[in-house]
Amino acid sequence: MDALWDNIEKLSAVCRAAGAHLPDEELKALQVGKVAEEAGEAMHALHGLKGLTTCGDDHTWSEVQNDLVGAVIAALLAMHYIDARGARAAFDEILHRRTRRGRGGAAAA
């Protein structure tokens, strides 16, 4: 996980430099919007995979996965934008809380 967050921090620095002309709150809002955009691209790829697009796009599960990873990266960047120092700890705490049911189910099995 450390390598993932190290890469997020490096990418965040590059993205923040590109958006240096914008106020911090606007950068945060735009990055949260980027999460939705990337998730929408995954959905579009899924529609293409199932033949549900009108533009004739053919997609694969690999493309869906690629777009899902884009959404994850965008979400981690948004967390880093919101609280650069506390993003890792916040993620760990939220992940632990939100996966409690799965851990409980696995222990019972």
C-alpha positions in Angstrom: 0.0 0.0 0.0 2.9 2.3 0.6 4.0 2.2 -3.0 0.4 3.0 -4.1 0.3 6.1 -1.8 3.8 7.2 -2.8 2.6 7.2 -6.4 -0.5 9.1 -5.5 1.6 11.7 -3.7 3.8 12.1 -6.8 0.9 12.3 -9.1 -0.8 14.8 -6.8 2.2 17.1 -6.9 2.2 17.0 -10.8 -1.6 17.7 -10.9 -1.5 20.4 -8.3 1.3 22.1 -10.2 -0.8 22.0 -13.4 -3.7 23.6 -11.4 -1.7 26.1 -9.5 -3.7 28.9 -10.9 -6.9 27.6 -9.3 -8.0 28.1 -5.7 -7.5 25.0 -3.5 -11.2 24.4 -2.9 -11.8 24.5 -6.7 -9.1 21.9 -7.2 -10.7 19.6 -4.6 -14.1 20.0 -6.3 -12.7 19.3 -9.7 -10.9 16.2 -8.5 -14.0 14.8 -6.9 -15.7 15.4 -10.3 -12.9 13.5 -12.0 -13.9 10.5 -9.9 -17.4 10.6 -11.4 -16.0 11.1 -14.9 -13.7 8.1 -14.6 -16.5 5.9 -13.2 -18.7 7.1 -16.1 -16.0 5.9 -18.6 -16.1 2.5 -16.9 -19.8 2.4 -17.3 -19.5 3.4 -21.0 -17.0 0.6 -21.5 -19.4 -1.8 -19.9 -22.2 -0.7 -22.2 -19.9 -1.1 -25.1 -19.0 -4.6 -23.9 -22.6 -5.5 -23.8 -23.4 -3.9 -27.2 -25.5 -1.2 -25.7 -23.9 1.9 -27.3 -25.2 3.6 -30.3 -21.7 4.7 -31.5 -20.6 1.1 -32.3 -17.9 1.0 -29.6 -16.7 -2.5 -28.8 -15.0 -2.9 -25.4 -13.5 -5.6 -23.4 -13.4 -6.5 -19.7 -9.8 -5.3 -19.7 -11.0 -1.8 -20.8 -13.6 -1.8 -18.0 -10.9 -2.7 -15.5 -8.6 0.0 -16.9 -11.4 2.6 -16.4 -12.2 1.3 -12.9 -8.5 1.7 -11.9 -8.7 5.3 -13.3 -11.7 5.9 -11.0 -9.7 4.5 -8.0 -6.7 6.7 -8.8 -8.9 9.7 -9.2 -10.6 8.9 -5.8 -7.3 8.5 -4.0 -6.1 11.8 -5.6 -9.2 13.5 -4.4 -8.6 12.2 -0.9 -5.0 13.5 -1.0 -6.3 16.9 -2.3 -8.7 17.1 0.7 -6.1 16.2 3.3 -2.6 15.5 2.1 -1.3 14.6 5.5 -4.2 12.5 6.6 -5.3 10.7 3.4 -3.6 7.4 4.1 -4.9 7.1 7.7 -8.4 8.2 6.6 -8.4 5.6 3.8 -7.2 2.8 6.2 -9.9 3.7 8.8 -12.7 3.9 6.2 -11.6 0.7 4.5 -11.5 -1.1 7.8 -15.0 0.2 8.8 -16.6 -0.5 5.4 -15.2 -4.0 5.1 -16.2 -5.2 8.6 -19.1 -7.3 7.2 -16.7 -9.1 4.8 -14.2 -9.8 7.6 -17.0 -11.1 9.8 -18.4 -13.3 7.1 -14.9 -14.8 6.3 -14.3 -15.5 10.0 -17.6 -17.3 10.3 -17.0 -19.5 7.2 
